[in-house]
Amino acid sequence: MTENTVTVREARAHLADHINRAEEGVPTVITRNGAPVAAVVPIADFEALEEAADVMLAREAEAVLAEGGRTVTMAELLADLFTEQDGDAA
């Protein structure tokens, strides 16, 4: 699999071409000021990445539980999340 690298400007000008390449299995890395910032990838690659992340998170959670880690209710989790967001807004 060959990787294609383009600037943001080039990606905008030729988005359809990069989507077609992704459909063919070729990812395109998009750079801004020489640094990679995004990618157009085949959907199968994206889905595999999401699935791998889910598996990793599940394993981490199982490890915490196996070590006797504390569990929280959904209400506690949401309360913590909203408290963090309110603190960020200040």
PyMOL Python script that loads the backbone (N, CA, C, O; Angstrom):
from pymol import cmd

cmd.read_pdbstr("""\
ATOM      1  N   MET A   1       0.853  -1.172   0.000  1.00  0.00           N
ATOM      2  CA  MET A   1       0.000   0.000   0.000  1.00  0.00           C
ATOM      3  C   MET A   1       0.899   1.236   0.000  1.00  0.00           C
ATOM      4  O   MET A   1       1.763   1.382   0.864  1.00  0.00           O
ATOM      5  N   THR A   2       0.695   2.101  -0.950  1.00  0.00           N
ATOM      6  CA  THR A   2       1.483   3.315  -1.072  1.00  0.00           C
ATOM      7  C   THR A   2       0.730   4.473  -0.444  1.00  0.00           C
ATOM      8  O   THR A   2      -0.472   4.635  -0.656  1.00  0.00           O
ATOM      9  N   GLU A   3       1.445   5.273   0.327  1.00  0.00           N
ATOM     10  CA  GLU A   3       0.828   6.419   0.982  1.00  0.00           C
ATOM     11  C   GLU A   3       1.011   7.659   0.116  1.00  0.00           C
ATOM     12  O   GLU A   3       2.066   7.860  -0.484  1.00  0.00           O
ATOM     13  N   ASN A   4      -0.011   8.472   0.061  1.00  0.00           N
ATOM     14  CA  ASN A   4      -0.013   9.717  -0.687  1.00  0.00           C
ATOM     15  C   ASN A   4      -0.032  10.857   0.332  1.00  0.00           C
ATOM     16  O   ASN A   4      -0.853  10.837   1.248  1.00  0.00           O
ATOM     17  N   THR A   5       0.848  11.849   0.197  1.00  0.00           N
ATOM     18  CA  THR A   5       0.880  12.980   1.115  1.00  0.00           C
ATOM     19  C   THR A   5       0.645  14.265   0.331  1.00  0.00           C
ATOM     20  O   THR A   5       1.293  14.513  -0.685  1.00  0.00           O
ATOM     21  N   VAL A   6      -0.291  15.076   0.815  1.00  0.00           N
ATOM     22  CA  VAL A   6      -0.623  16.337   0.145  1.00  0.00           C
ATOM     23  C   VAL A   6      -0.833  17.429   1.183  1.00  0.00           C
ATOM     24  O   VAL A   6      -1.056  17.146   2.361  1.00  0.00           O
ATOM     25  N   THR A   7      -0.761  18.665   0.741  1.00  0.00           N
ATOM     26  CA  THR A   7      -1.061  19.800   1.612  1.00  0.00           C
ATOM     27  C   THR A   7      -2.575  19.967   1.725  1.00  0.00           C
ATOM     28  O   THR A   7      -3.331  19.382   0.949  1.00  0.00           O
ATOM     29  N   VAL A   8      -3.007  20.761   2.688  1.00  0.00           N
ATOM     30  CA  VAL A   8      -4.434  21.041   2.840  1.00  0.00           C
ATOM     31  C   VAL A   8      -4.978  21.647   1.549  1.00  0.00           C
ATOM     32  O   VAL A   8      -6.054  21.269   1.086  1.00  0.00           O
ATOM     33  N   ARG A   9      -4.247  22.569   0.982  1.00  0.00           N
ATOM     34  CA  ARG A   9      -4.694  23.210  -0.267  1.00  0.00           C
ATOM     35  C   ARG A   9      -4.882  22.180  -1.379  1.00  0.00           C
ATOM     36  O   ARG A   9      -5.889  22.204  -2.086  1.00  0.00           O
ATOM     37  N   GLU A  10      -3.907  21.271  -1.534  1.00  0.00           N
ATOM     38  CA  GLU A  10      -4.024  20.237  -2.566  1.00  0.00           C
ATOM     39  C   GLU A  10      -5.189  19.294  -2.274  1.00  0.00           C
ATOM     40  O   GLU A  10      -5.894  18.870  -3.190  1.00  0.00           O
ATOM     41  N   ALA A  11      -5.389  18.965  -0.994  1.00  0.00           N
ATOM     42  CA  ALA A  11      -6.490  18.076  -0.618  1.00  0.00           C
ATOM     43  C   ALA A  11      -7.835  18.699  -0.970  1.00  0.00           C
ATOM     44  O   ALA A  11      -8.726  18.027  -1.489  1.00  0.00           O
ATOM     45  N   ARG A  12      -7.971  19.999  -0.680  1.00  0.00           N
ATOM     46  CA  ARG A  12      -9.229  20.690  -1.018  1.00  0.00           C
ATOM     47  C   ARG A  12      -9.471  20.685  -2.521  1.00  0.00           C
ATOM     48  O   ARG A  12     -10.587  20.444  -2.979  1.00  0.00           O
ATOM     49  N   ALA A  13      -8.422  20.952  -3.277  1.00  0.00           N
ATOM     50  CA  ALA A  13      -8.566  21.063  -4.728  1.00  0.00           C
ATOM     51  C   ALA A  13      -8.872  19.726  -5.390  1.00  0.00           C
ATOM     52  O   ALA A  13      -9.475  19.683  -6.462  1.00  0.00           O
ATOM     53  N   HIS A  14      -8.458  18.639  -4.752  1.00  0.00           N
ATOM     54  CA  HIS A  14      -8.598  17.321  -5.387  1.00  0.00           C
ATOM     55  C   HIS A  14      -9.228  16.293  -4.456  1.00  0.00           C
ATOM     56  O   HIS A  14      -8.859  15.119  -4.481  1.00  0.00           O
ATOM     57  N   LEU A  15     -10.173  16.733  -3.637  1.00  0.00           N
ATOM     58  CA  LEU A  15     -10.782  15.844  -2.649  1.00  0.00           C
ATOM     59  C   LEU A  15     -11.358  14.579  -3.286  1.00  0.00           C
ATOM     60  O   LEU A  15     -11.159  13.484  -2.761  1.00  0.00           O
ATOM     61  N   ALA A  16     -12.054  14.709  -4.386  1.00  0.00           N
ATOM     62  CA  ALA A  16     -12.650  13.541  -5.040  1.00  0.00           C
ATOM     63  C   ALA A  16     -11.587  12.517  -5.414  1.00  0.00           C
ATOM     64  O   ALA A  16     -11.815  11.314  -5.285  1.00  0.00           O
ATOM     65  N   ASP A  17     -10.421  12.983  -5.877  1.00  0.00           N
ATOM     66  CA  ASP A  17      -9.329  12.062  -6.225  1.00  0.00           C
ATOM     67  C   ASP A  17      -8.849  11.293  -4.998  1.00  0.00           C
ATOM     68  O   ASP A  17      -8.579  10.094  -5.079  1.00  0.00           O
ATOM     69  N   HIS A  18      -8.742  11.986  -3.858  1.00  0.00           N
ATOM     70  CA  HIS A  18      -8.266  11.332  -2.642  1.00  0.00           C
ATOM     71  C   HIS A  18      -9.298  10.344  -2.105  1.00  0.00           C
ATOM     72  O   HIS A  18      -8.936   9.307  -1.549  1.00  0.00           O
ATOM     73  N   ILE A  19     -10.571  10.661  -2.268  1.00  0.00           N
ATOM     74  CA  ILE A  19     -11.625   9.717  -1.884  1.00  0.00           C
ATOM     75  C   ILE A  19     -11.559   8.483  -2.770  1.00  0.00           C
ATOM     76  O   ILE A  19     -11.692   7.360  -2.284  1.00  0.00           O
ATOM     77  N   ASN A  20     -11.356   8.685  -4.065  1.00  0.00           N
ATOM     78  CA  ASN A  20     -11.230   7.545  -4.985  1.00  0.00           C
ATOM     79  C   ASN A  20     -10.036   6.675  -4.606  1.00  0.00           C
ATOM     80  O   ASN A  20     -10.131   5.448  -4.634  1.00  0.00           O
ATOM     81  N   ARG A  21      -8.917   7.297  -4.253  1.00  0.00           N
ATOM     82  CA  ARG A  21      -7.734   6.537  -3.841  1.00  0.00           C
ATOM     83  C   ARG A  21      -8.046   5.737  -2.571  1.00  0.00           C
ATOM     84  O   ARG A  21      -7.648   4.578  -2.449  1.00  0.00           O
ATOM     85  N   ALA A  22      -8.754   6.358  -1.635  1.00  0.00           N
ATOM     86  CA  ALA A  22      -9.116   5.646  -0.404  1.00  0.00           C
ATOM     87  C   ALA A  22      -9.963   4.424  -0.726  1.00  0.00           C
ATOM     88  O   ALA A  22      -9.773   3.358  -0.141  1.00  0.00           O
ATOM     89  N   GLU A  23     -10.892   4.579  -1.653  1.00  0.00           N
ATOM     90  CA  GLU A  23     -11.716   3.432  -2.069  1.00  0.00           C
ATOM     91  C   GLU A  23     -10.859   2.320  -2.660  1.00  0.00           C
ATOM     92  O   GLU A  23     -11.211   1.144  -2.572  1.00  0.00           O
ATOM     93  N   GLU A  24      -9.741   2.691  -3.258  1.00  0.00           N
ATOM     94  CA  GLU A  24      -8.817   1.711  -3.847  1.00  0.00           C
ATOM     95  C   GLU A  24      -7.820   1.172  -2.820  1.00  0.00           C
ATOM     96  O   GLU A  24      -6.984   0.332  -3.153  1.00  0.00           O
ATOM     97  N   GLY A  25      -7.900   1.648  -1.577  1.00  0.00           N
ATOM     98  CA  GLY A  25      -7.029   1.159  -0.524  1.00  0.00           C
ATOM     99  C   GLY A  25      -5.805   2.007  -0.258  1.00  0.00           C
ATOM    100  O   GLY A  25      -4.926   1.593   0.498  1.00  0.00           O
ATOM    101  N   VAL A  26      -5.723   3.195  -0.864  1.00  0.00           N
ATOM    102  CA  VAL A  26      -4.552   4.052  -0.698  1.00  0.00           C
ATOM    103  C   VAL A  26      -4.905   5.245   0.187  1.00  0.00           C
ATOM    104  O   VAL A  26      -5.715   6.082  -0.211  1.00  0.00           O
ATOM    105  N   PRO A  27      -4.312   5.340   1.383  1.00  0.00           N
ATOM    106  CA  PRO A  27      -4.586   6.486   2.242  1.00  0.00           C
ATOM    107  C   PRO A  27      -3.875   7.740   1.752  1.00  0.00           C
ATOM    108  O   PRO A  27      -2.845   7.664   1.081  1.00  0.00           O
ATOM    109  N   THR A  28      -4.432   8.880   2.091  1.00  0.00           N
ATOM    110  CA  THR A  28      -3.808  10.166   1.814  1.00  0.00           C
ATOM    111  C   THR A  28      -3.609  10.895   3.130  1.00  0.00           C
ATOM    112  O   THR A  28      -4.563  11.117   3.876  1.00  0.00           O
ATOM    113  N   VAL A  29      -2.369  11.265   3.411  1.00  0.00           N
ATOM    114  CA  VAL A  29      -2.060  12.050   4.608  1.00  0.00           C
ATOM    115  C   VAL A  29      -2.072  13.516   4.198  1.00  0.00           C
ATOM    116  O   VAL A  29      -1.475  13.894   3.190  1.00  0.00           O
ATOM    117  N   ILE A  30      -2.754  14.336   4.986  1.00  0.00           N
ATOM    118  CA  ILE A  30      -2.869  15.762   4.697  1.00  0.00           C
ATOM    119  C   ILE A  30      -1.990  16.525   5.680  1.00  0.00           C
ATOM    120  O   ILE A  30      -2.045  16.305   6.890  1.00  0.00           O
ATOM    121  N   THR A  31      -1.179  17.426   5.133  1.00  0.00           N
ATOM    122  CA  THR A  31      -0.250  18.184   5.981  1.00  0.00           C
ATOM    123  C   THR A  31      -0.596  19.674   5.980  1.00  0.00           C
ATOM    124  O   THR A  31      -1.160  20.208   5.025  1.00  0.00           O
ATOM    125  N   ARG A  32      -0.235  20.318   7.087  1.00  0.00           N
ATOM    126  CA  ARG A  32      -0.351  21.769   7.197  1.00  0.00           C
ATOM    127  C   ARG A  32       0.999  22.253   7.723  1.00  0.00           C
ATOM    128  O   ARG A  32       1.466  21.805   8.770  1.00  0.00           O
ATOM    129  N   ASN A  33       1.608  23.160   6.995  1.00  0.00           N
ATOM    130  CA  ASN A  33       2.937  23.663   7.367  1.00  0.00           C
ATOM    131  C   ASN A  33       3.934  22.522   7.547  1.00  0.00           C
ATOM    132  O   ASN A  33       4.800  22.571   8.420  1.00  0.00           O
ATOM    133  N   GLY A  34       3.799  21.489   6.705  1.00  0.00           N
ATOM    134  CA  GLY A  34       4.724  20.367   6.719  1.00  0.00           C
ATOM    135  C   GLY A  34       4.447  19.288   7.737  1.00  0.00           C
ATOM    136  O   GLY A  34       5.112  18.252   7.733  1.00  0.00           O
ATOM    137  N   ALA A  35       3.476  19.507   8.613  1.00  0.00           N
ATOM    138  CA  ALA A  35       3.165  18.520   9.655  1.00  0.00           C
ATOM    139  C   ALA A  35       1.867  17.781   9.323  1.00  0.00           C
ATOM    140  O   ALA A  35       0.891  18.418   8.926  1.00  0.00           O
ATOM    141  N   PRO A  36       1.832  16.451   9.475  1.00  0.00           N
ATOM    142  CA  PRO A  36       0.596  15.702   9.226  1.00  0.00           C
ATOM    143  C   PRO A  36      -0.490  16.117  10.210  1.00  0.00           C
ATOM    144  O   PRO A  36      -0.253  16.190  11.415  1.00  0.00           O
ATOM    145  N   VAL A  37      -1.695  16.389   9.681  1.00  0.00           N
ATOM    146  CA  VAL A  37      -2.805  16.819  10.532  1.00  0.00           C
ATOM    147  C   VAL A  37      -4.069  15.983  10.352  1.00  0.00           C
ATOM    148  O   VAL A  37      -4.948  16.009  11.213  1.00  0.00           O
ATOM    149  N   ALA A  38      -4.177  15.245   9.255  1.00  0.00           N
ATOM    150  CA  ALA A  38      -5.384  14.468   8.987  1.00  0.00           C
ATOM    151  C   ALA A  38      -5.064  13.407   7.939  1.00  0.00           C
ATOM    152  O   ALA A  38      -3.979  13.386   7.358  1.00  0.00           O
ATOM    153  N   ALA A  39      -6.038  12.529   7.715  1.00  0.00           N
ATOM    154  CA  ALA A  39      -5.865  11.504   6.693  1.00  0.00           C
ATOM    155  C   ALA A  39      -7.214  11.128   6.106  1.00  0.00           C
ATOM    156  O   ALA A  39      -8.235  11.141   6.794  1.00  0.00           O
ATOM    157  N   VAL A  40      -7.200  10.795   4.831  1.00  0.00           N
ATOM    158  CA  VAL A  40      -8.358  10.200   4.160  1.00  0.00           C
ATOM    159  C   VAL A  40      -7.970   8.741   3.969  1.00  0.00           C
ATOM    160  O   VAL A  40      -7.045   8.424   3.222  1.00  0.00           O
ATOM    161  N   VAL A  41      -8.691   7.855   4.655  1.00  0.00           N
ATOM    162  CA  VAL A  41      -8.316   6.437   4.656  1.00  0.00           C
ATOM    163  C   VAL A  41      -9.478   5.575   4.182  1.00  0.00           C
ATOM    164  O   VAL A  41     -10.633   5.995   4.240  1.00  0.00           O
ATOM    165  N   PRO A  42      -9.171   4.369   3.713  1.00  0.00           N
ATOM    166  CA  PRO A  42     -10.251   3.443   3.365  1.00  0.00           C
ATOM    167  C   PRO A  42     -11.125   3.207   4.589  1.00  0.00           C
ATOM    168  O   PRO A  42     -10.617   3.118   5.707  1.00  0.00           O
ATOM    169  N   ILE A  43     -12.426   3.107   4.389  1.00  0.00           N
ATOM    170  CA  ILE A  43     -13.352   2.938   5.498  1.00  0.00           C
ATOM    171  C   ILE A  43     -13.045   1.670   6.292  1.00  0.00           C
ATOM    172  O   ILE A  43     -13.228   1.647   7.509  1.00  0.00           O
ATOM    173  N   ALA A  44     -12.582   0.621   5.624  1.00  0.00           N
ATOM    174  CA  ALA A  44     -12.246  -0.622   6.333  1.00  0.00           C
ATOM    175  C   ALA A  44     -11.112  -0.372   7.329  1.00  0.00           C
ATOM    176  O   ALA A  44     -11.128  -0.930   8.426  1.00  0.00           O
ATOM    177  N   ASP A  45     -10.134   0.451   6.968  1.00  0.00           N
ATOM    178  CA  ASP A  45      -9.037   0.788   7.878  1.00  0.00           C
ATOM    179  C   ASP A  45      -9.561   1.573   9.069  1.00  0.00           C
ATOM    180  O   ASP A  45      -9.170   1.315  10.208  1.00  0.00           O
ATOM    181  N   PHE A  46     -10.440   2.528   8.812  1.00  0.00           N
ATOM    182  CA  PHE A  46     -11.021   3.339   9.884  1.00  0.00           C
ATOM    183  C   PHE A  46     -11.817   2.462  10.840  1.00  0.00           C
ATOM    184  O   PHE A  46     -11.685   2.591  12.057  1.00  0.00           O
ATOM    185  N   GLU A  47     -12.638   1.574  10.302  1.00  0.00           N
ATOM    186  CA  GLU A  47     -13.447   0.695  11.139  1.00  0.00           C
ATOM    187  C   GLU A  47     -12.564  -0.248  11.959  1.00  0.00           C
ATOM    188  O   GLU A  47     -12.869  -0.525  13.119  1.00  0.00           O
ATOM    189  N   ALA A  48     -11.470  -0.745  11.365  1.00  0.00           N
ATOM    190  CA  ALA A  48     -10.547  -1.614  12.097  1.00  0.00           C
ATOM    191  C   ALA A  48      -9.882  -0.847  13.235  1.00  0.00           C
ATOM    192  O   ALA A  48      -9.683  -1.393  14.320  1.00  0.00           O
ATOM    193  N   LEU A  49      -9.543   0.399  12.997  1.00  0.00           N
ATOM    194  CA  LEU A  49      -8.940   1.226  14.039  1.00  0.00           C
ATOM    195  C   LEU A  49      -9.925   1.450  15.187  1.00  0.00           C
ATOM    196  O   LEU A  49      -9.553   1.340  16.356  1.00  0.00           O
ATOM    197  N   GLU A  50     -11.167   1.762  14.859  1.00  0.00           N
ATOM    198  CA  GLU A  50     -12.183   1.946  15.897  1.00  0.00           C
ATOM    199  C   GLU A  50     -12.384   0.670  16.704  1.00  0.00           C
ATOM    200  O   GLU A  50     -12.488   0.716  17.930  1.00  0.00           O
ATOM    201  N   GLU A  51     -12.440  -0.472  16.017  1.00  0.00           N
ATOM    202  CA  GLU A  51     -12.637  -1.747  16.709  1.00  0.00           C
ATOM    203  C   GLU A  51     -11.446  -2.052  17.625  1.00  0.00           C
ATOM    204  O   GLU A  51     -11.631  -2.513  18.751  1.00  0.00           O
ATOM    205  N   ALA A  52     -10.234  -1.797  17.145  1.00  0.00           N
ATOM    206  CA  ALA A  52      -9.038  -2.034  17.958  1.00  0.00           C
ATOM    207  C   ALA A  52      -9.052  -1.141  19.195  1.00  0.00           C
ATOM    208  O   ALA A  52      -8.684  -1.585  20.283  1.00  0.00           O
ATOM    209  N   ALA A  53      -9.472   0.106  19.037  1.00  0.00           N
ATOM    210  CA  ALA A  53      -9.554   1.015  20.180  1.00  0.00           C
ATOM    211  C   ALA A  53     -10.581   0.511  21.191  1.00  0.00           C
ATOM    212  O   ALA A  53     -10.340   0.569  22.397  1.00  0.00           O
ATOM    213  N   ASP A  54     -11.721   0.018  20.714  1.00  0.00           N
ATOM    214  CA  ASP A  54     -12.744  -0.534  21.614  1.00  0.00           C
ATOM    215  C   ASP A  54     -12.201  -1.731  22.387  1.00  0.00           C
ATOM    216  O   ASP A  54     -12.432  -1.852  23.590  1.00  0.00           O
ATOM    217  N   VAL A  55     -11.478  -2.618  21.698  1.00  0.00           N
ATOM    218  CA  VAL A  55     -10.910  -3.803  22.355  1.00  0.00           C
ATOM    219  C   VAL A  55      -9.897  -3.380  23.413  1.00  0.00           C
ATOM    220  O   VAL A  55      -9.884  -3.922  24.518  1.00  0.00           O
ATOM    221  N   MET A  56      -9.050  -2.413  23.075  1.00  0.00           N
ATOM    222  CA  MET A  56      -8.043  -1.939  24.018  1.00  0.00           C
ATOM    223  C   MET A  56      -8.693  -1.339  25.266  1.00  0.00           C
ATOM    224  O   MET A  56      -8.266  -1.623  26.385  1.00  0.00           O
ATOM    225  N   LEU A  57      -9.715  -0.518  25.078  1.00  0.00           N
ATOM    226  CA  LEU A  57     -10.406   0.086  26.214  1.00  0.00           C
ATOM    227  C   LEU A  57     -11.087  -0.976  27.076  1.00  0.00           C
ATOM    228  O   LEU A  57     -11.075  -0.883  28.303  1.00  0.00           O
ATOM    229  N   ALA A  58     -11.675  -1.972  26.440  1.00  0.00           N
ATOM    230  CA  ALA A  58     -12.329  -3.047  27.188  1.00  0.00           C
ATOM    231  C   ALA A  58     -11.298  -3.822  28.009  1.00  0.00           C
ATOM    232  O   ALA A  58     -11.562  -4.173  29.159  1.00  0.00           O
ATOM    233  N   ARG A  59     -10.127  -4.091  27.428  1.00  0.00           N
ATOM    234  CA  ARG A  59      -9.074  -4.801  28.165  1.00  0.00           C
ATOM    235  C   ARG A  59      -8.582  -3.973  29.347  1.00  0.00           C
ATOM    236  O   ARG A  59      -8.346  -4.509  30.430  1.00  0.00           O
ATOM    237  N   GLU A  60      -8.426  -2.670  29.141  1.00  0.00           N
ATOM    238  CA  GLU A  60      -8.002  -1.797  30.234  1.00  0.00           C
ATOM    239  C   GLU A  60      -9.027  -1.805  31.361  1.00  0.00           C
ATOM    240  O   GLU A  60      -8.660  -1.856  32.535  1.00  0.00           O
ATOM    241  N   ALA A  61     -10.310  -1.756  31.009  1.00  0.00           N
ATOM    242  CA  ALA A  61     -11.368  -1.779  32.018  1.00  0.00           C
ATOM    243  C   ALA A  61     -11.368  -3.106  32.768  1.00  0.00           C
ATOM    244  O   ALA A  61     -11.532  -3.128  33.988  1.00  0.00           O
ATOM    245  N   GLU A  62     -11.185  -4.208  32.051  1.00  0.00           N
ATOM    246  CA  GLU A  62     -11.134  -5.519  32.701  1.00  0.00           C
ATOM    247  C   GLU A  62      -9.955  -5.606  33.659  1.00  0.00           C
ATOM    248  O   GLU A  62     -10.070  -6.194  34.735  1.00  0.00           O
ATOM    249  N   ALA A  63      -8.819  -5.024  33.274  1.00  0.00           N
ATOM    250  CA  ALA A  63      -7.637  -5.040  34.136  1.00  0.00           C
ATOM    251  C   ALA A  63      -7.884  -4.246  35.412  1.00  0.00           C
ATOM    252  O   ALA A  63      -7.480  -4.669  36.495  1.00  0.00           O
ATOM    253  N   VAL A  64      -8.542  -3.103  35.290  1.00  0.00           N
ATOM    254  CA  VAL A  64      -8.859  -2.293  36.474  1.00  0.00           C
ATOM    255  C   VAL A  64      -9.787  -3.059  37.405  1.00  0.00           C
ATOM    256  O   VAL A  64      -9.594  -3.068  38.621  1.00  0.00           O
ATOM    257  N   LEU A  65     -10.786  -3.695  36.830  1.00  0.00           N
ATOM    258  CA  LEU A  65     -11.718  -4.479  37.657  1.00  0.00           C
ATOM    259  C   LEU A  65     -11.009  -5.654  38.320  1.00  0.00           C
ATOM    260  O   LEU A  65     -11.273  -5.955  39.484  1.00  0.00           O
ATOM    261  N   ALA A  66     -10.117  -6.319  37.599  1.00  0.00           N
ATOM    262  CA  ALA A  66      -9.396  -7.464  38.145  1.00  0.00           C
ATOM    263  C   ALA A  66      -8.512  -7.050  39.308  1.00  0.00           C
ATOM    264  O   ALA A  66      -8.253  -7.850  40.207  1.00  0.00           O
ATOM    265  N   GLU A  67      -8.047  -5.811  39.300  1.00  0.00           N
ATOM    266  CA  GLU A  67      -7.198  -5.301  40.374  1.00  0.00           C
ATOM    267  C   GLU A  67      -8.020  -4.728  41.530  1.00  0.00           C
ATOM    268  O   GLU A  67      -7.474  -4.164  42.479  1.00  0.00           O
ATOM    269  N   GLY A  68      -9.339  -4.884  41.431  1.00  0.00           N
ATOM    270  CA  GLY A  68     -10.204  -4.380  42.494  1.00  0.00           C
ATOM    271  C   GLY A  68     -10.494  -2.903  42.357  1.00  0.00           C
ATOM    272  O   GLY A  68     -10.839  -2.240  43.336  1.00  0.00           O
ATOM    273  N   GLY A  69     -10.359  -2.386  41.161  1.00  0.00           N
ATOM    274  CA  GLY A  69     -10.610  -0.963  40.920  1.00  0.00           C
ATOM    275  C   GLY A  69     -12.043  -0.585  41.190  1.00  0.00           C
ATOM    276  O   GLY A  69     -12.947  -1.418  41.126  1.00  0.00           O
ATOM    277  N   ARG A  70     -12.239   0.673  41.491  1.00  0.00           N
ATOM    278  CA  ARG A  70     -13.555   1.208  41.811  1.00  0.00           C
ATOM    279  C   ARG A  70     -14.419   1.276  40.556  1.00  0.00           C
ATOM    280  O   ARG A  70     -13.930   1.622  39.481  1.00  0.00           O
ATOM    281  N   THR A  71     -15.681   0.952  40.688  1.00  0.00           N
ATOM    282  CA  THR A  71     -16.637   1.116  39.593  1.00  0.00           C
ATOM    283  C   THR A  71     -17.501   2.333  39.891  1.00  0.00           C
ATOM    284  O   THR A  71     -17.644   2.738  41.044  1.00  0.00           O
ATOM    285  N   VAL A  72     -18.071   2.908  38.848  1.00  0.00           N
ATOM    286  CA  VAL A  72     -18.953   4.060  39.009  1.00  0.00           C
ATOM    287  C   VAL A  72     -20.242   3.807  38.243  1.00  0.00           C
ATOM    288  O   VAL A  72     -20.270   3.048  37.275  1.00  0.00           O
ATOM    289  N   THR A  73     -21.303   4.455  38.693  1.00  0.00           N
ATOM    290  CA  THR A  73     -22.567   4.360  37.976  1.00  0.00           C
ATOM    291  C   THR A  73     -22.531   5.322  36.794  1.00  0.00           C
ATOM    292  O   THR A  73     -21.677   6.206  36.728  1.00  0.00           O
ATOM    293  N   MET A  74     -23.439   5.147  35.887  1.00  0.00           N
ATOM    294  CA  MET A  74     -23.535   6.047  34.742  1.00  0.00           C
ATOM    295  C   MET A  74     -23.829   7.464  35.227  1.00  0.00           C
ATOM    296  O   MET A  74     -23.296   8.426  34.674  1.00  0.00           O
ATOM    297  N   ALA A  75     -24.664   7.604  36.246  1.00  0.00           N
ATOM    298  CA  ALA A  75     -24.989   8.933  36.789  1.00  0.00           C
ATOM    299  C   ALA A  75     -23.727   9.619  37.323  1.00  0.00           C
ATOM    300  O   ALA A  75     -23.531  10.816  37.108  1.00  0.00           O
ATOM    301  N   GLU A  76     -22.862   8.852  38.026  1.00  0.00           N
ATOM    302  CA  GLU A  76     -21.610   9.428  38.535  1.00  0.00           C
ATOM    303  C   GLU A  76     -20.690   9.842  37.396  1.00  0.00           C
ATOM    304  O   GLU A  76     -20.067  10.903  37.442  1.00  0.00           O
ATOM    305  N   LEU A  77     -20.612   9.005  36.383  1.00  0.00           N
ATOM    306  CA  LEU A  77     -19.770   9.309  35.226  1.00  0.00           C
ATOM    307  C   LEU A  77     -20.234  10.591  34.537  1.00  0.00           C
ATOM    308  O   LEU A  77     -19.426  11.465  34.225  1.00  0.00           O
ATOM    309  N   LEU A  78     -21.535  10.695  34.306  1.00  0.00           N
ATOM    310  CA  LEU A  78     -22.078  11.886  33.644  1.00  0.00           C
ATOM    311  C   LEU A  78     -21.885  13.129  34.500  1.00  0.00           C
ATOM    312  O   LEU A  78     -21.551  14.196  33.984  1.00  0.00           O
ATOM    313  N   ALA A  79     -22.094  12.997  35.802  1.00  0.00           N
ATOM    314  CA  ALA A  79     -21.892  14.136  36.699  1.00  0.00           C
ATOM    315  C   ALA A  79     -20.441  14.605  36.637  1.00  0.00           C
ATOM    316  O   ALA A  79     -20.178  15.806  36.585  1.00  0.00           O
ATOM    317  N   ASP A  80     -19.502  13.660  36.643  1.00  0.00           N
ATOM    318  CA  ASP A  80     -18.086  14.027  36.543  1.00  0.00           C
ATOM    319  C   ASP A  80     -17.780  14.711  35.218  1.00  0.00           C
ATOM    320  O   ASP A  80     -17.046  15.698  35.178  1.00  0.00           O
ATOM    321  N   LEU A  81     -18.339  14.189  34.141  1.00  0.00           N
ATOM    322  CA  LEU A  81     -18.091  14.788  32.825  1.00  0.00           C
ATOM    323  C   LEU A  81     -18.626  16.213  32.756  1.00  0.00           C
ATOM    324  O   LEU A  81     -17.946  17.113  32.263  1.00  0.00           O
ATOM    325  N   PHE A  82     -19.850  16.417  33.254  1.00  0.00           N
ATOM    326  CA  PHE A  82     -20.432  17.760  33.199  1.00  0.00           C
ATOM    327  C   PHE A  82     -19.705  18.722  34.128  1.00  0.00           C
ATOM    328  O   PHE A  82     -19.584  19.908  33.820  1.00  0.00           O
ATOM    329  N   THR A  83     -19.221  18.224  35.260  1.00  0.00           N
ATOM    330  CA  THR A  83     -18.458  19.063  36.176  1.00  0.00           C
ATOM    331  C   THR A  83     -17.158  19.499  35.516  1.00  0.00           C
ATOM    332  O   THR A  83     -16.751  20.654  35.646  1.00  0.00           O
ATOM    333  N   GLU A  84     -16.497  18.574  34.800  1.00  0.00           N
ATOM    334  CA  GLU A  84     -15.258  18.911  34.075  1.00  0.00           C
ATOM    335  C   GLU A  84     -15.532  19.946  32.993  1.00  0.00           C
ATOM    336  O   GLU A  84     -14.750  20.882  32.830  1.00  0.00           O
ATOM    337  N   GLN A  85     -16.619  19.798  32.255  1.00  0.00           N
ATOM    338  CA  GLN A  85     -16.960  20.742  31.187  1.00  0.00           C
ATOM    339  C   GLN A  85     -17.247  22.111  31.751  1.00  0.00           C
ATOM    340  O   GLN A  85     -16.810  23.114  31.186  1.00  0.00           O
ATOM    341  N   ASP A  86     -17.980  22.178  32.865  1.00  0.00           N
ATOM    342  CA  ASP A  86     -18.284  23.454  33.480  1.00  0.00           C
ATOM    343  C   ASP A  86     -17.003  24.143  33.941  1.00  0.00           C
ATOM    344  O   ASP A  86     -16.868  25.360  33.820  1.00  0.00           O
ATOM    345  N   GLY A  87     -16.075  23.368  34.464  1.00  0.00           N
ATOM    346  CA  GLY A  87     -14.796  23.909  34.909  1.00  0.00           C
ATOM    347  C   GLY A  87     -13.961  24.431  33.755  1.00  0.00           C
ATOM    348  O   GLY A  87     -13.245  25.420  33.906  1.00  0.00           O
ATOM    349  N   ASP A  88     -14.045  23.768  32.586  1.00  0.00           N
ATOM    350  CA  ASP A  88     -13.302  24.202  31.398  1.00  0.00           C
ATOM    351  C   ASP A  88     -13.839  25.510  30.851  1.00  0.00           C
ATOM    352  O   ASP A  88     -13.089  26.298  30.275  1.00  0.00           O
ATOM    353  N   ALA A  89     -15.131  25.747  31.027  1.00  0.00           N
ATOM    354  CA  ALA A  89     -15.766  26.943  30.472  1.00  0.00           C
ATOM    355  C   ALA A  89     -15.407  28.198  31.274  1.00  0.00           C
ATOM    356  O   ALA A  89     -15.477  29.313  30.757  1.00  0.00           O
ATOM    357  N   ALA A  90     -15.027  28.009  32.522  1.00  0.00           N
ATOM    358  CA  ALA A  90     -14.726  29.157  33.390  1.00  0.00           C
ATOM    359  C   ALA A  90     -13.446  29.861  33.021  1.00  0.00           C
ATOM    360  O   ALA A  90     -13.072  30.841  33.666  1.00  0.00           O
TER     361      ALA A  90
END
""", "prot")
cmd.dss("prot")
cmd.show_as("cartoon", "prot")
cmd.util.cbc("prot")
cmd.orient("prot")
